[in-house]
């Protein structure tokens, strides 16, 4: 019970930071929106034709990848936030207080999830404004929110661990950057069938692809099939690794 109360207190601290510095959310949402506009308006005609449709069809194909790219972009901000707390000494002060130790990291994770979902909402709104027309039912949208929450939770814990293993804020800001490339090296922007054999194997077996395919199916109003189980499994594995690694580093 104490851990829950202390975690709620730390969450309020993170939400106040979000409220005082809204530019962070703008920054997290800006890059995915820029890529959305770039791919749709510069490459969308060609890409849409390759999918057997037009530019509007490519917007529908691209949006799930942009959502996941937003999660990866926000992970960098989480790592910076945790590393800043570590280097400025506030974490050392928290450790001397009579609070649940896990609540400090949990507050960062929950606060980052709030921040990430706001950024995803901004990116999704941008997609709707330029022609994204999902066929998802209310139940499908609930599934989209659940998959995004699971994957965001997992990536956020991983980014916390990467921050704790870093020696400086600069290092922490760089370590999560490879995550931003994985939507490109998956099915986020083009079908994996169009890739060379080696790259295609990697794209089809890395964690971002089943999450993107699950979102794409749900937003199209189709059954997610086996990709949903894979997405949940990958999220659980990444979350467990990130949490155990972060807890070990924090306690040390």
C-alpha positions as MATLAB code, in Angstrom:
seq = 'XXXXXXXXXXXXXXXXXXXXXXXXXXXXXXXXXXXXXXXXXXXXXXXXXXXXXXXXXXXXXXXXXXXXXXXXXXXXXXXXXXXXXXXXXXXXXXXXXXXXXXXXXXXXXXXXXXXXXXXXXXXXXXXXXXXXXXXXXXXXXXXXXXXXXXXXXXXXXXXXXXXXXXXXXXXXXXXXXXXXXXXXXXXXXXXXXXXXXXXXXXXXXXXXXXXXXXXXXXXXXXXXXXXXXXXXXXXXXXXXXXXXXXXXXXXX';
ca = [
       0.000    0.000    0.000;
       2.836    2.377    0.874;
       4.519    1.700   -2.453;
       1.293    2.641   -4.285;
       0.897    5.862   -2.290;
       4.525    6.878   -2.795;
       4.338    6.012   -6.490;
       1.277    8.259   -6.813;
       3.233   11.074   -5.173;
       6.119   10.608   -7.603;
       3.663   10.501  -10.492;
       2.273   13.881   -9.406;
       5.828   15.214   -9.438;
       6.296   14.046  -13.027;
       2.914   15.415  -14.131;
       3.840   18.814  -12.711;
       7.025   18.719  -14.771;
       4.929   17.950  -17.870;
       2.578   20.827  -17.075;
       5.434   23.276  -16.521;
       7.390   22.196  -19.601;
       4.873   21.417  -22.378;
       7.641   21.971  -24.933;
       8.863   18.441  -24.135;
       5.621   16.909  -25.441;
       5.794   19.126  -28.508;
       9.336   17.914  -29.115;
       8.362   14.235  -28.746;
       5.409   14.634  -31.122;
       7.165   16.917  -33.620;
       9.579   14.359  -35.090;
       6.924   11.678  -35.806;
       4.615   14.330  -37.292;
       7.430   15.599  -39.521;
       8.073   12.050  -40.745;
       4.332   11.564  -41.258;
       4.082   14.658  -43.453;
       7.321   13.885  -45.277;
       6.394   10.322  -46.185;
       2.775   11.130  -47.074;
       3.310   14.237  -49.178;
       6.722   13.474  -50.695;
       6.622    9.685  -51.038;
       2.967    8.899  -50.426;
       1.907    8.769  -54.063;
       4.562    6.220  -54.982;
       4.186    4.273  -51.741;
       0.397    4.176  -52.044;
       0.615    2.916  -55.619;
       2.982    0.183  -54.433;
       0.329   -0.891  -51.936;
      -2.289   -1.035  -54.675;
      -3.951    2.214  -53.617;
      -3.220    5.922  -53.458;
      -1.812    8.517  -51.073;
      -4.814    8.142  -48.742;
      -4.217    4.393  -48.526;
      -0.619    5.021  -47.526;
      -1.720    7.327  -44.697;
      -3.675    4.404  -43.241;
      -0.709    2.084  -43.654;
       1.779    4.565  -42.164;
      -0.091    5.768  -39.078;
       0.532    2.675  -36.864;
       4.257    3.003  -37.562;
       4.127    6.682  -36.622;
       2.400    5.801  -33.337;
       5.183    3.387  -32.434;
       7.837    5.821  -33.590;
       6.341    8.299  -31.106;
       6.828    5.741  -28.317;
      10.477    5.289  -29.313;
      11.019    9.056  -29.525;
       9.547    9.623  -26.063;
      11.882    6.946  -24.645;
      14.773    9.310  -25.254;
      13.063   11.969  -23.138;
      12.494    9.457  -20.333;
      16.160    8.507  -20.308;
      17.161   12.170  -20.161;
      14.749   12.838  -17.288;
      16.002    9.903  -15.202;
      19.658   10.682  -15.922;
      19.116   14.323  -14.957;
      17.662   13.277  -11.596;
      20.603   10.938  -11.043;
      23.272   13.532  -11.853;
      21.647   16.388   -9.925;
      21.524   14.397   -6.687;
      17.770   14.309   -6.147;
      17.783   10.500   -6.317;
      20.364   10.373   -3.524;
      18.061   12.568   -1.449;
      15.081   10.329   -2.182;
      17.075    7.300   -0.996;
      17.516    8.913    2.424;
      13.766    9.482    2.814;
      11.244    7.052    4.277;
       9.618    6.197    0.954;
       9.306    2.994   -1.025;
      12.442    2.714   -3.153;
      10.573    1.428   -6.199;
       8.248    4.447   -6.184;
      10.938    6.770   -7.569;
      11.347    4.748  -10.751;
       7.643    3.905  -10.955;
       6.812    7.605  -10.851;
       9.139    8.222  -13.783;
       7.602    5.350  -15.756;
       3.978    6.373  -15.159;
       4.746   10.019  -15.859;
       6.507    9.066  -19.081;
       3.500    6.990  -20.138;
       1.195    9.993  -19.652;
       3.579   12.136  -21.676;
       3.884    9.519  -24.416;
       0.127    9.068  -24.777;
      -0.345   12.815  -25.166;
       2.308   12.802  -27.905;
       0.625    9.804  -29.598;
      -2.696   11.674  -29.510;
      -1.058   14.662  -31.220;
       0.488   12.463  -33.923;
      -2.815   10.617  -34.465;
      -4.699   13.907  -34.758;
      -2.205   15.038  -37.409;
      -2.832   11.793  -39.314;
      -6.603   12.326  -39.130;
      -6.228   15.859  -40.442;
      -4.368   14.677  -43.551;
      -6.748   11.860  -44.431;
      -6.381    8.942  -42.012;
      -9.769    7.224  -41.811;
      -9.667    4.207  -39.466;
     -12.390    1.563  -39.623;
     -11.897    0.572  -35.976;
     -14.869   -0.037  -33.694;
     -14.888    1.234  -30.082;
     -13.678   -2.223  -28.997;
     -10.875   -2.067  -31.556;
      -9.825    1.354  -30.251;
      -9.754   -0.101  -26.748;
      -7.439   -2.808  -28.076;
      -5.241   -0.158  -29.729;
      -4.977    1.691  -26.407;
      -4.141   -1.544  -24.571;
      -1.407   -2.571  -27.011;
       0.088    0.929  -26.944;
       0.006    0.952  -23.130;
       1.751   -2.432  -22.893;
       4.443   -1.524  -25.386;
       4.961    1.960  -23.948;
       5.298    0.459  -20.462;
       7.923   -1.972  -21.738;
       9.964    0.569  -23.716;
       9.791    3.064  -20.854;
      11.246    0.597  -18.347;
      13.997   -0.202  -20.837;
      14.774    3.498  -21.264;
      14.921    3.911  -17.465;
      17.503    1.102  -17.292;
      19.503    2.698  -20.102;
      19.492    5.989  -18.185;
      20.698    4.334  -14.981;
      23.552    2.586  -16.764;
      24.691    5.878  -18.324;
      27.428    7.991  -16.801;
      25.991   11.310  -18.007;
      22.866   12.919  -19.418;
      24.493   13.092  -22.854;
      25.093    9.342  -22.862;
      21.555    8.687  -21.650;
      20.140   10.776  -24.499;
      22.050    8.712  -27.074;
      21.479    5.149  -25.853;
      17.730    4.933  -26.718;
      18.258    6.402  -30.193;
      18.595    2.987  -31.944;
      14.990    2.298  -30.868;
      13.883    5.077  -33.222;
      15.330    3.155  -36.171;
      13.416   -0.065  -35.521;
      10.102    1.126  -37.050;
      12.065    1.789  -40.261;
      13.671   -1.651  -40.048;
      10.265   -3.266  -39.599;
       6.857   -2.914  -41.185;
       6.307    0.656  -40.032;
       6.868    2.374  -43.358;
       6.950   -0.353  -46.028;
       5.828   -4.013  -46.136;
       8.537   -6.437  -45.077;
       7.906   -8.425  -48.287;
       9.613   -5.657  -50.250;
      12.903   -6.006  -48.338;
      15.986   -8.109  -49.221;
      16.028  -11.566  -47.635;
      18.360  -10.847  -44.703;
      16.729   -7.543  -43.795;
      13.294   -9.067  -44.226;
      14.129  -11.824  -41.727;
      15.251   -9.222  -39.193;
      12.207   -7.019  -39.838;
       9.788   -9.898  -39.326;
      11.454  -11.110  -36.128;
      12.133   -7.901  -34.233;
       9.721   -6.681  -31.512;
       8.363   -3.568  -33.228;
       6.870   -5.370  -36.243;
       4.175   -7.468  -34.472;
       3.139   -4.424  -32.432;
       2.782   -2.323  -35.589;
       0.925   -5.118  -37.405;
      -1.443   -5.533  -34.455;
      -2.237   -1.813  -34.424;
      -2.686   -1.823  -38.200;
      -5.152   -4.702  -38.043;
      -7.159   -3.181  -35.193;
      -7.309    0.231  -36.865;
      -8.511   -1.467  -40.059;
     -11.197   -3.299  -38.102;
      -9.594   -6.699  -38.800;
      -8.676   -9.511  -36.370;
      -5.088   -9.098  -35.173;
      -4.371  -12.829  -35.353;
      -1.019  -14.167  -34.178;
       0.613  -10.720  -34.219;
      -1.325   -9.792  -31.054;
       0.138  -12.709  -29.087;
       3.612  -11.844  -30.372;
       3.151   -8.179  -29.448;
       2.068   -9.066  -25.913;
       4.932  -11.560  -25.525;
       7.554   -9.081  -26.735;
       6.154   -6.364  -24.468;
       6.237   -8.690  -21.449;
       9.823   -9.764  -22.130;
      11.093   -6.207  -22.687;
       9.229   -4.941  -19.608;
      10.666   -7.718  -17.417;
      14.208   -7.133  -18.653;
      13.910   -3.361  -18.283;
      12.368   -3.525  -14.814;
      14.806   -6.071  -13.365;
      17.793   -4.308  -14.903;
      16.637   -0.870  -13.696;
      15.885   -2.135  -10.172;
      19.297   -3.774   -9.917;
      21.087   -0.626  -11.089;
      19.034    1.629   -8.819;
      19.568   -0.506   -5.723;
      23.279   -0.692   -6.426;
];
